[in-house]
Amino acid sequence: MAAITLLIKEDSTKSTYTGHDQLSKELINTFFKEFLEAFFPNVHDNIDFHAIKPLSEEVYTNVLKGKTRRLDIVIETTLKNTEVVVIIHVEPQSYKQDDFHERMYHYFSMLYNKYQKPIVPIAVFTYRENWEKSQYTMEFPFFHVLTFNYMTLHLRKKNWREYIHSDNPAAAAAFMSQMGYTEDEKVQVKKEFLRMITRMQLDPAKQRIIYGYFETYLKLTKEEEEQLMAEVEKLPEAEKIMEIPISYEEKGKEIGRKEVAIEMLKKGLSIDLIVEVTHMDVKKIKKLKDQL
């Protein structure tokens, strides 16, 4: 039985910490297969997903620095058509850290010390800075000790347009909010995201995970939301998009159910649909309509 280990943690002492570790843990754990398929296809193609078995959490302590690192997700599996044990370590990093490559080597050392098995280390960068090392070297002027390599995914360097026709929920949907786009493209990115959500036919729980992750990293102003609604209304799948409850549930928290209902009434949408989306009383909605 092989061991695939996903190590997902974030330094909560950093000011940039926004619960990214928990969001990433939930997203990658739910869409583990899709995550590898989208960004690391060579790894995906060699993993036997039928043999996956979650293991209990493990904690490693760095004795020298007195810091504790928790392996939030630990999963066992095998390579396809073999019994070779492999450990896949995935480390999300939301802020630039100059010694990150050394930290990746420390994790590698701890995992190898425990399992004594081959390891595929992966780093996922979500910050905007250009820092992206994929190698840690230990050497002297007189001797080269080692070169440690790890695979990297820098989401900000990915073009979101390359994923809009994908039905992969991890890549095309949630992680698209972390890819490279300009401020002027935000509305278009969310519009394409909503179109993809309507194609995926996911259960409500998985849809909520994807939408929650996307909304955390791509936020629109009230004016941008209004622009989005105007553009969505012109789409062939507008009716399906308007039926996505999560979208308006989140928007309702920000500007209130009443404001959402008014905007929908102005668009000429049916009262039944507005009731379903906002969960407001039909009489209140009719009253708002008469006031317009």
C-alpha positions as CSV (number, residue, x, y, z in Angstrom):
1,M,0.0,0.0,0.0
2,A,1.5,3.3,-1.0
3,A,1.1,6.5,0.9
4,I,0.0,9.8,-0.6
5,T,0.4,12.6,1.9
6,L,-1.0,16.1,1.4
7,L,0.5,18.5,3.8
8,I,-1.5,21.7,3.9
9,K,-0.7,24.4,6.4
10,E,-0.4,28.1,6.7
11,D,1.5,30.3,9.2
12,S,-1.4,31.9,11.1
13,T,1.0,34.5,12.6
14,K,1.3,36.3,9.2
15,S,-0.9,39.3,8.6
16,T,-1.7,37.9,5.2
17,Y,-3.3,34.8,6.7
18,T,-7.0,34.7,5.7
19,G,-7.9,31.1,6.5
20,H,-6.3,30.0,3.3
21,D,-5.1,26.7,4.8
22,Q,-8.6,25.6,5.7
23,L,-10.1,26.7,2.4
24,S,-7.3,25.0,0.4
25,K,-7.6,21.9,2.6
26,E,-11.3,21.6,2.0
27,L,-11.0,22.3,-1.7
28,I,-8.1,20.0,-2.5
29,N,-9.5,17.3,-0.3
30,T,-12.8,17.4,-2.0
31,F,-11.4,17.6,-5.5
32,F,-8.0,15.9,-5.1
33,K,-8.2,13.9,-8.3
34,E,-9.3,16.9,-10.3
35,F,-6.6,19.1,-8.8
36,L,-3.9,16.8,-10.0
37,E,-5.6,16.3,-13.3
38,A,-5.7,20.0,-14.0
39,F,-2.2,21.1,-12.8
40,F,-0.1,18.0,-12.5
41,P,-1.3,15.5,-15.1
42,N,1.8,13.4,-15.0
43,V,1.2,12.7,-11.3
44,H,-2.5,12.2,-11.9
45,D,-1.9,9.6,-14.6
46,N,0.3,7.5,-12.4
47,I,-1.9,7.4,-9.3
48,D,-4.4,4.7,-8.4
49,F,-7.3,6.6,-7.0
50,H,-9.2,3.4,-6.2
51,A,-6.7,2.6,-3.4
52,I,-6.9,6.0,-1.6
53,K,-7.3,5.7,2.2
54,P,-7.4,8.7,4.5
55,L,-5.0,8.4,7.5
56,S,-5.1,10.3,10.9
57,E,-3.5,13.7,11.3
58,E,0.2,13.8,12.1
59,V,2.2,16.5,13.8
60,Y,5.9,17.2,13.3
61,T,7.9,19.4,15.6
62,N,11.0,21.4,14.6
63,V,13.1,21.0,17.7
64,L,15.5,23.7,16.8
65,K,12.9,26.4,16.1
66,G,10.2,25.1,18.5
67,K,7.6,25.3,15.8
68,T,4.9,22.7,15.1
69,R,3.8,21.7,11.6
70,R,0.5,19.8,11.1
71,L,-0.2,17.5,8.3
72,D,-3.9,18.3,7.8
73,I,-4.6,15.6,5.1
74,V,-2.8,12.3,5.0
75,I,-4.0,9.8,2.4
76,E,-2.7,6.4,1.4
77,T,-2.8,4.9,-2.1
78,T,-0.7,3.1,-4.7
79,L,0.9,3.9,-8.0
80,K,-1.0,2.3,-10.9
81,N,-0.3,-1.3,-11.5
82,T,2.4,-1.4,-8.8
83,E,2.8,-1.7,-5.1
84,V,5.3,1.1,-5.0
85,V,4.8,3.4,-2.0
86,V,4.8,7.1,-2.9
87,I,4.2,10.2,-0.8
88,I,2.8,13.3,-2.5
89,H,3.3,16.4,-0.4
90,V,1.3,19.5,-1.4
91,E,2.2,22.8,0.3
92,P,0.1,25.9,-0.4
93,Q,1.9,29.2,0.2
94,S,0.0,32.5,0.3
95,Y,2.8,34.9,1.0
96,K,6.4,35.3,-0.2
97,Q,9.0,33.6,2.0
98,D,12.6,33.8,1.0
99,D,13.5,30.5,2.7
100,F,10.5,28.6,1.5
101,H,12.7,26.3,-0.6
102,E,14.6,25.3,2.5
103,R,11.3,24.7,4.4
104,M,10.2,22.4,1.6
105,Y,13.4,20.4,2.1
106,H,12.7,20.2,5.8
107,Y,9.2,18.8,5.2
108,F,10.7,16.3,2.7
109,S,13.3,15.2,5.2
110,M,10.6,14.6,7.9
111,L,8.4,12.7,5.6
112,Y,11.2,10.6,4.3
113,N,12.5,9.9,7.8
114,K,9.1,8.5,8.8
115,Y,8.1,6.6,5.6
116,Q,11.4,5.8,3.9
117,K,9.5,6.0,0.6
118,P,9.7,8.0,-2.6
119,I,8.2,11.5,-2.3
120,V,6.8,13.9,-4.9
121,P,6.8,17.4,-3.3
122,I,4.5,20.1,-4.7
123,A,4.3,23.8,-3.8
124,V,1.2,25.9,-4.7
125,F,1.9,29.7,-4.7
126,T,-1.0,32.1,-4.6
127,Y,0.8,35.4,-3.9
128,R,1.4,38.1,-6.6
129,E,5.1,38.4,-6.1
130,N,7.4,36.8,-8.7
131,W,9.3,34.7,-6.2
132,E,9.2,31.1,-7.3
133,K,12.1,28.8,-6.5
134,S,11.8,25.1,-7.1
135,Q,15.1,23.9,-5.8
136,Y,17.1,23.8,-2.6
137,T,20.9,23.2,-2.9
138,M,23.4,22.3,-0.2
139,E,27.0,22.6,-1.3
140,F,30.5,23.9,-0.5
141,P,33.2,25.3,-2.6
142,F,34.9,21.9,-2.4
143,F,31.8,19.6,-2.5
144,H,28.2,19.4,-3.7
145,V,26.1,17.7,-1.1
146,L,22.6,17.6,-2.6
147,T,20.1,19.3,-4.9
148,F,16.5,19.0,-3.8
149,N,13.8,19.7,-6.5
150,Y,10.0,20.1,-6.0
151,M,7.2,20.8,-8.4
152,T,5.5,24.2,-8.4
153,L,2.2,25.8,-9.4
154,H,2.1,29.6,-9.3
155,L,-1.5,30.4,-9.9
156,R,-1.0,34.1,-10.5
157,K,1.1,33.1,-13.5
158,K,-1.8,31.1,-15.0
159,N,-4.0,32.7,-17.6
160,W,-7.6,32.3,-16.5
161,R,-8.8,32.4,-20.1
162,E,-7.2,29.0,-20.7
163,Y,-9.5,27.4,-18.2
164,I,-13.0,28.9,-19.0
165,H,-14.0,25.9,-21.2
166,S,-12.9,23.3,-18.7
167,D,-15.4,21.4,-16.6
168,N,-12.8,20.8,-13.9
169,P,-14.2,22.2,-10.7
170,A,-10.8,22.7,-9.0
171,A,-9.0,24.3,-11.9
172,A,-11.6,26.1,-14.0
173,A,-13.8,27.2,-11.2
174,A,-12.4,27.8,-7.7
175,F,-8.7,28.3,-8.5
176,M,-9.5,30.6,-11.4
177,S,-10.1,33.3,-8.8
178,Q,-6.4,33.0,-7.9
179,M,-5.1,33.2,-11.4
180,G,-3.7,36.2,-13.3
181,Y,-6.3,38.8,-14.2
182,T,-6.5,42.6,-14.2
183,E,-8.9,44.7,-12.2
184,D,-10.8,45.4,-15.5
185,E,-11.3,41.7,-16.0
186,K,-12.8,40.9,-12.7
187,V,-16.4,41.0,-13.9
188,Q,-15.7,38.9,-16.9
189,V,-13.8,36.3,-14.7
190,K,-16.8,35.9,-12.4
191,K,-19.2,35.8,-15.3
192,E,-17.3,32.9,-16.9
193,F,-17.1,31.3,-13.4
194,L,-20.9,31.3,-13.1
195,R,-21.3,29.9,-16.6
196,M,-19.0,27.0,-15.7
197,I,-20.9,26.3,-12.4
198,T,-24.1,25.8,-14.4
199,R,-22.3,23.2,-16.6
200,M,-20.8,21.1,-13.8
201,Q,-24.0,19.7,-12.2
202,L,-22.4,19.4,-8.8
203,D,-24.2,18.6,-5.6
204,P,-25.0,21.6,-3.4
205,A,-22.2,20.8,-0.9
206,K,-19.5,20.7,-3.5
207,Q,-20.9,23.8,-5.2
208,R,-20.8,25.7,-2.0
209,I,-17.1,24.8,-1.5
210,I,-16.2,26.0,-5.0
211,Y,-18.3,29.2,-4.7
212,G,-16.9,30.0,-1.2
213,Y,-13.3,29.6,-2.3
214,F,-13.9,31.8,-5.4
215,E,-15.7,34.5,-3.5
216,T,-12.9,34.7,-0.9
217,Y,-10.3,35.7,-3.5
218,L,-12.4,37.6,-6.1
219,K,-14.7,40.2,-4.6
220,L,-16.8,42.6,-6.7
221,T,-18.0,46.1,-5.7
222,K,-21.7,46.9,-5.8
223,E,-21.2,48.6,-9.1
224,E,-19.3,45.7,-10.5
225,E,-22.1,43.3,-9.3
226,E,-24.6,45.4,-11.1
227,Q,-22.5,45.3,-14.3
228,L,-22.2,41.6,-13.9
229,M,-26.0,41.2,-13.6
230,A,-26.5,43.3,-16.8
231,E,-24.1,41.0,-18.7
232,V,-25.4,37.8,-17.3
233,E,-28.9,38.7,-18.4
234,K,-27.8,38.6,-22.0
235,L,-26.3,35.1,-21.8
236,P,-28.2,32.0,-23.2
237,E,-27.8,30.4,-19.8
238,A,-29.0,33.4,-17.8
239,E,-31.9,31.6,-16.3
240,K,-29.8,28.8,-15.0
241,I,-27.2,31.3,-13.5
242,M,-30.0,33.2,-11.8
243,E,-31.1,30.0,-10.2
244,I,-27.8,29.5,-8.4
245,P,-28.8,30.1,-4.8
246,I,-25.3,30.6,-3.5
247,S,-24.5,33.6,-5.7
248,Y,-27.4,35.6,-4.3
249,E,-27.1,34.2,-0.9
250,E,-23.6,35.7,-0.6
251,K,-24.6,38.9,-2.3
252,G,-27.6,39.2,0.0
253,K,-25.3,39.2,3.0
254,E,-23.5,42.2,1.7
255,I,-26.3,44.5,0.4
256,G,-29.4,42.9,1.9
257,R,-32.1,40.7,0.5
258,K,-34.3,43.8,-0.2
259,E,-31.7,45.4,-2.5
260,V,-31.2,42.1,-4.3
261,A,-35.0,41.8,-4.9
262,I,-35.2,45.3,-6.2
263,E,-32.4,44.7,-8.6
264,M,-34.1,41.6,-9.9
265,L,-37.4,43.4,-10.2
266,K,-35.7,46.1,-12.3
267,K,-34.4,43.3,-14.6
268,G,-38.0,42.1,-15.1
269,L,-37.5,38.7,-13.5
270,S,-40.4,36.8,-12.3
271,I,-41.6,37.1,-8.7
272,D,-41.5,33.4,-8.2
273,L,-37.8,33.3,-9.1
274,I,-37.1,36.3,-6.8
275,V,-38.9,34.5,-3.9
276,E,-36.8,31.3,-4.6
277,V,-33.5,33.3,-4.7
278,T,-34.0,35.8,-1.8
279,H,-36.3,33.7,0.4
280,M,-38.4,36.8,0.9
281,D,-42.2,36.7,1.4
282,V,-44.0,37.1,-1.9
283,K,-46.2,39.9,-0.5
284,K,-43.1,42.0,0.4
285,I,-41.7,41.5,-3.1
286,K,-45.0,42.5,-4.7
287,K,-45.0,45.6,-2.5
288,L,-41.5,46.5,-3.6
289,K,-42.6,46.0,-7.2
290,D,-45.5,48.5,-6.7
291,Q,-43.1,51.0,-5.3
292,L,-40.8,51.0,-8.4
